[in-house]
Amino acid sequence: MISRADSAYEQRKYAESGRLYEAALRAGVKRAVVFYNAARSFALAGNKDKALKYIDQAVDRGWRNVERMKADS
């Protein structure tokens, strides 16, 4: 599922990639990078509420890659 989300992101299908990352999280994936990728996808899709929700959860789970956050903003 994550590879499908990555693929959708690379194709700039941000709403789809956000939904796929979100599905992976609901299925039990709990890695910080997946929360971050969901946040980034939803931000690019224009869904600010979900983007903020998932960035907060990424940080809570240990996401500390500030350089990547700067590059993605």
JOGI-V213946 format. One record per run of one state. SS is the DSSP state (h for helix, s for strand, l for the rest). FROM is the first residue (numbers start at 1). TO is the last residue. If there is no record, write none. Layout:
# JOGI-V213946
[[SS	FROM	TO] [SS	FROM	TO]]
This chain:
# JOGI-V213946
[[l	1	1] [h	2	10] [l	11	13] [h	14	26] [l	27	31] [h	32	44] [l	45	47] [h	48	60] [l	61	65] [h	66	72] [l	73	73]]
